[in-house]
């Protein structure tokens, strides 16, 4: 159930509102509702780790949009029990050949095989996009793969690197510096300008990792 009692809706400049729930676990429900909502005056929304930024159309009255948002969330709080089952689903083949795979197993005090089993054994959900275009922060409450970032970042992580850090998993869309723990690689293109929607992942997308046929 989505909690609304501690929800704060704050102004964010002239054309945006910031939704800050009392419990960040409610964010998934908020994102699902906003994805299917047709609210007058709402232009777009951008989830983050603990908030959702709602941008407004030109000329929209922030007070009216806030009122409609509260009505939408309050009306849905008693009927929704979790993320919608209509979200996009993506399967990503992974070769578990990452440079930090052994270190991750050591940090968790489990075998490499168990790291792979946990990574592939759960659905992951894209909570938000950040860092660089197409970089989705994927969360899974049941994976048990919470590891810290590396003490020293790499100056260049190759595109397709599959990584873990701070309870999230992610795939690097392009070559970039990074301090996440690398556990594998994939050839799935995370960002492709030739697609109608360049990013493979969007907030709410459900992701299942599988062992690649060649890996």
C-alpha positions in Angstrom: 0.0 0.0 0.0 1.2 3.5 -0.9 1.5 5.7 2.2 0.5 9.3 1.8 0.3 10.6 5.4 3.9 11.8 5.4 4.0 12.9 1.8 5.5 16.3 1.1 5.0 18.1 -2.2 7.4 21.0 -2.4 7.8 23.8 -5.1 10.9 23.3 -7.2 11.3 26.5 -9.1 8.5 28.0 -11.2 7.6 24.9 -13.2 8.1 21.8 -11.1 7.0 20.1 -7.9 9.1 17.7 -5.8 7.3 14.7 -4.3 9.0 13.5 -1.1 7.3 10.5 0.5 7.8 9.7 4.1 9.0 6.2 3.1 11.2 6.0 0.0 9.8 2.5 -0.6 6.6 4.2 -1.7 8.4 5.7 -4.7 7.8 2.6 -6.9 4.1 3.0 -6.4 4.2 6.7 -7.1 6.1 6.1 -10.4 3.6 3.5 -11.5 0.7 5.8 -10.8 2.3 8.8 -12.6 3.2 6.6 -15.6 -0.5 5.8 -16.2 -1.9 9.2 -15.1 -3.2 11.9 -17.4 -3.0 14.9 -15.1 -3.7 18.3 -16.5 -0.6 20.5 -16.3 1.9 17.7 -15.8 4.6 17.6 -18.5 6.9 14.8 -17.2 8.3 13.3 -14.1 11.8 12.3 -13.1 12.4 9.8 -10.2 15.4 9.9 -8.0 16.6 7.8 -5.1 14.1 9.3 -2.6 12.0 11.8 -4.5 10.1 12.3 -7.8 10.4 15.6 -9.7 7.2 16.5 -11.6 7.7 19.1 -14.3 4.8 21.3 -15.3 3.5 22.5 -18.7 3.9 26.2 -19.5 1.1 28.1 -17.9 0.1 25.3 -15.5 -0.9 26.3 -12.0 1.3 24.5 -9.5 -1.4 24.6 -6.8 -3.9 22.9 -9.1 -1.4 20.2 -10.1 -0.5 19.6 -6.5 -4.2 19.2 -5.6 -4.7 16.7 -8.4 -1.6 14.8 -7.4 -2.8 14.5 -3.8 -6.2 13.3 -4.9 -4.6 10.7 -7.3 -2.3 9.3 -4.6 -4.9 9.4 -1.8 -7.5 7.6 -4.0 -5.0 4.9 -4.9 -3.5 4.4 -1.5 -6.2 1.9 -0.4 -6.3 -0.1 -3.6 -2.7 -0.6 -4.7 -0.4 -3.1 -2.9 2.8 -2.8 -5.0 4.4 -2.0 -8.3 2.2 -2.5 -11.4 2.6 -5.7 -13.3 2.3 -3.9 -16.6 5.8 -2.4 -16.6 8.2 -3.2 -19.4 10.2 -6.3 -18.9 13.8 -6.7 -20.2 16.0 -9.8 -20.2 19.7 -9.1 -20.2 22.2 -11.9 -20.9 25.4 -11.5 -18.8 28.8 -13.1 -19.0 30.0 -13.3 -15.4 33.6 -12.3 -16.1 33.9 -9.1 -14.1 37.2 -8.1 -12.6 35.6 -7.6 -9.2 33.5 -10.8 -9.1 35.9 -12.6 -6.7 36.0 -9.5 -4.5 32.2 -9.3 -4.3 32.0 -13.0 -3.3 34.6 -12.4 -0.6 32.8 -9.2 0.7 29.6 -11.2 1.0 31.3 -14.3 2.3 29.7 -16.5 -0.3 30.9 -18.3 -3.4 31.1 -16.8 -6.9 28.4 -19.3 -8.0 26.1 -17.9 -5.3 26.7 -14.3 -6.4 25.7 -15.3 -9.9 22.7 -17.3 -8.6 21.5 -14.3 -6.6 22.0 -11.9 -9.4 20.0 -14.0 -11.9 17.5 -15.3 -9.4 15.5 -12.1 -8.8 13.6 -9.5 -10.8 15.3 -6.2 -10.6 13.4 -2.9 -11.0 14.8 0.3 -12.5 14.3 2.9 -9.8 15.7 5.9 -11.6 18.2 7.0 -14.3 21.3 8.9 -13.4 25.1 9.4 -13.8 24.9 9.2 -17.6 22.3 8.7 -20.3 20.8 5.2 -20.1 22.4 4.3 -16.7 19.6 2.7 -14.8 19.8 2.1 -11.0 18.3 -1.3 -10.5 17.1 -2.5 -7.1 16.0 -5.9 -5.9 14.9 -6.4 -2.3 15.6 -10.2 -2.3 18.9 -10.4 -4.0 21.1 -9.8 -1.0 23.9 -8.3 -3.0 24.7 -5.1 -1.1 28.4 -4.3 -1.5 30.2 -0.9 -1.2 31.8 0.9 -4.1 35.5 0.3 -4.7 37.9 2.2 -2.6 39.5 3.5 -5.8 37.5 4.3 -8.9 38.5 3.2 -12.3 39.3 5.9 -14.9 37.4 4.0 -17.6 34.8 1.3 -17.3 33.9 -0.3 -20.7 30.4 -0.1 -22.1 28.3 -3.2 -21.2 30.0 -3.7 -17.8 27.5 -5.1 -15.3 28.1 -3.8 -11.8 27.0 -3.7 -8.1 27.2 -0.9 -5.5 25.3 0.3 -2.5 22.4 -2.2 -3.0 22.0 -1.4 -6.7 23.0 -3.2 -9.9 23.6 -1.3 -13.2 25.0 -1.6 -16.7 27.4 1.0 -18.0 25.9 2.3 -21.3 29.2 3.8 -22.5 32.8 4.0 -21.5 33.0 6.2 -18.4 34.9 6.5 -15.1 33.3 4.4 -12.3 33.7 3.0 -8.9 31.2 0.2 -8.9 32.1 -3.4 -8.4 32.3 -5.1 -11.9 30.8 -8.6 -11.9 30.1 -9.2 -15.6 29.5 -7.9 -19.1 26.7 -7.8 -21.6 26.4 -7.0 -25.3 22.8 -5.6 -24.8 22.9 -2.0 -26.0 21.7 0.2 -23.2 21.7 3.4 -25.3 21.0 3.4 -29.0 20.0 6.6 -30.8 18.5 4.6 -33.7 15.8 3.3 -31.4 12.5 5.3 -31.0 13.4 5.3 -27.3 17.2 5.4 -27.1 17.4 4.1 -23.5 16.7 0.4 -23.0 15.7 1.0 -19.4 13.3 3.5 -17.9 12.0 4.0 -14.4 9.8 1.1 -13.6 11.3 -1.3 -16.1 11.6 -4.8 -14.7 14.9 -6.5 -15.5 15.9 -10.2 -15.4 19.6 -11.1 -15.7 20.4 -14.5 -17.3 23.7 -16.2 -17.9 24.8 -15.6 -21.5 24.9 -18.6 -23.7 28.7 -18.1 -24.3 29.4 -17.2 -20.7 
